């Protein structure tokens, strides 16, 4: 049961990292820095993807 709760907690935290990184890229850089400091590889991926998606969305909306 504890393993299942850890998985759910990890999933929710990674989803929040992605959402905050997408909505506020500056906060995403802080989350990414924290993930690098604490050696959290999955959170690094989610935060990086959120930041990249935010910047790509800005670029595409400026071009259209």
C-alpha distance (Angstrom), angle and dihedral (degrees) to the residues before:
residue distance angle dihedral
X1 . . .
X2 3.80 . .
X3 3.81 91.0 .
X4 3.80 89.9 53.8
X5 3.81 91.9 50.4
X6 3.81 91.3 49.5
X7 3.80 89.7 51.6
X8 3.81 92.1 50.7
X9 3.82 91.6 46.3
X10 3.79 91.1 49.1
X11 3.80 91.8 47.8
X12 3.81 92.8 50.3
X13 3.82 93.2 47.0
X14 3.81 91.8 49.2
X15 3.80 91.2 48.5
X16 3.81 90.0 50.8
X17 3.80 90.1 48.8
X18 3.81 89.5 54.0
X19 3.81 94.2 46.6
X20 3.80 94.7 47.0
X21 3.81 91.1 45.2
X22 3.78 91.0 51.0
X23 3.80 96.4 44.4
X24 3.80 96.5 39.6
X25 3.82 113.0 21.3
X26 3.81 91.3 -173.8
X27 3.81 89.5 59.4
X28 3.80 86.9 45.5
X29 3.79 90.5 60.8
X30 3.80 89.8 53.6
X31 3.81 90.8 48.8
X32 3.80 89.7 48.1
X33 3.80 90.7 50.4
X34 3.79 91.0 50.1
X35 3.81 91.0 49.1
X36 3.80 90.6 50.4
X37 3.80 91.9 48.4
X38 3.81 94.2 47.9
X39 3.84 93.9 39.6
X40 3.81 96.8 -120.0
X41 3.83 104.0 158.0
X42 3.80 97.8 -179.1
X43 3.80 93.0 49.6
X44 3.82 89.0 49.0
X45 3.80 89.6 56.7
X46 3.81 94.0 48.1
X47 3.81 93.6 46.6
X48 3.81 92.4 46.0
X49 3.79 92.1 50.0
X50 3.80 91.3 49.1
X51 3.80 92.3 50.7
X52 3.81 93.1 46.6
X53 3.79 92.4 47.2
X54 3.81 90.8 50.3
X55 3.79 92.3 52.3
X56 3.80 93.6 43.9
X57 3.80 89.9 50.3
X58 3.81 90.0 52.3
X59 3.80 92.0 49.3
X60 3.79 93.8 48.5
X61 3.80 94.0 46.6
X62 3.82 90.7 50.7
X63 3.80 91.5 52.2
X64 3.80 95.6 48.8
